[in-house]
């Protein structure tokens, strides 16, 4: 295979096109996560921020602003804001999920303690608000503070829906819209707002981010059952944590009496024995729950791409569209 | 004793003077802590918000605005914002401290779980930012987002300073300024800012809040050793949690070899036996550490009152001054 056969992934292409801006974002992030008084803070955040995240969310903000012809400096602040909010939620998620690994590395709550994860997460939230105020746009503030509230609301809803076999696809979608899509859509929307784009374009950017985020999370939930384990995530985490994701919800809707008893035992009562995860996956396969979920993810990716048509044609627009394809291509 | 001998406490007097505004704040709080999607949120927050807190911080904002002749509507939003930030930090503190009681009632993390406390705290933080954006004042946003970062920084610093016998009075003051005084000073400062008061008056309000907050926390730390237990706080919590507060720092500075070994055993190594708390209190008494700490608290209360002299004379100013006296009067 020659060089021309090496596939450059869409998010890597976008990263190249936004190279200078991303470097500025990284510098700003490093600068603002510092703390004169509490060295524990940069220790914890460096661990996460340097851990090889793809910077997908900040890239969306940069790309959205660029696609709308923005030439000012504030998309850098907004991209850093979005990454700070994301990192803060990761820190708190790890406490809530009692996770031991994230992106293939031990989590902060394991390396330090839950206390540090909670408080450093709070610090990053506060810093994100400081950063966004620097853009002097009330509209941006409304969007991002609203998104933060929606994220927390989605996480709480997920908490109360866990272990509840009556969780519907609607509730699932609400959780996903909150915990994942709200930040994606805010990331793209503020890119358009800062560029003073037309209302239809701003709406299209919101719709793109929303659909992309939903698709992204559904794929994530699928990979929890059929991933290779190379993503640093363990197969079956959601099953073990009794989190009802779309594949399980679809299978439970079609369960016969024996299967229902199995779900009650493993999810509702949390009694999980050796072999139960394999058995769960077999039930999912039997009811086509994984294949059906894949179709839903593809559908959301299509919605994301369709929304982009309201934007003027450009290389960046094409890259955003390719990202929507790539998000579901993670499923091979 | 006739009615005229019944003492109305200064914060109760202030609450009466601000009755209408406080009612509006309470309505706004109840309105904004609701969540259409996640009923767990108002459950958790109601438990805290209704738990009979004195609303001291929001009263400070209302009083500061009033003392500066403010007649607009936004002091209500700001007061609610300040209470939301306070409530969010309480929820997260209880997780960090693994507390079982707050204000004499079981904590949210005990009634629900740590997860709910973390996520509902995040929700309240986000809602506080939404609320403050409604005031359309960039300066207010800078002050309150800055205060939120300082609070988290102070909490992280406290975490890393715990169990460290070399903690100095300077570090202690830095922790207290962060975890407690930052919100007091922001609460009073934004009251002046929203009223468009003179820079000297705004500075004086900041100084008052800062000194009041420091005094308040020092008294709290003293009550942890000499309180009656009627505040819902257990005597010796800080000692048990190995948190070095001013009385301990003062006693450790004067420790002889035997006492030093005692502090190493109980605080650094965390080996605490029956009778150790009583022994610790005896050492504190021996070195006048409690009496000396009381003098420091009184000194900060005096600073708070002195700052108020930059404000025009008014009934409200007198009440704020009385509150500074009352904060230390809690020590009897």
Interface residues (C-beta under 8 A of the other chain):
Chain A: X35 X37 X38 X39 X40 X41 X89 X92 X95 X96 X114 X115 X116 X118 X119 X120 X121 X122 X123 X125 X126 X127 X129 X130 X133 X136 X138 X141 X142 X145 X146 X148 X149 X151 X152 X153 X154 X155 X156 X157 X159 X160 X174 X178
Chain B: X35 X37 X38 X39 X40 X41 X89 X92 X95 X96 X114 X115 X116 X118 X119 X120 X121 X122 X123 X125 X126 X127 X129 X130 X133 X136 X138 X141 X142 X145 X146 X148 X149 X151 X152 X153 X154 X155 X156 X157 X159 X160 X174 X178
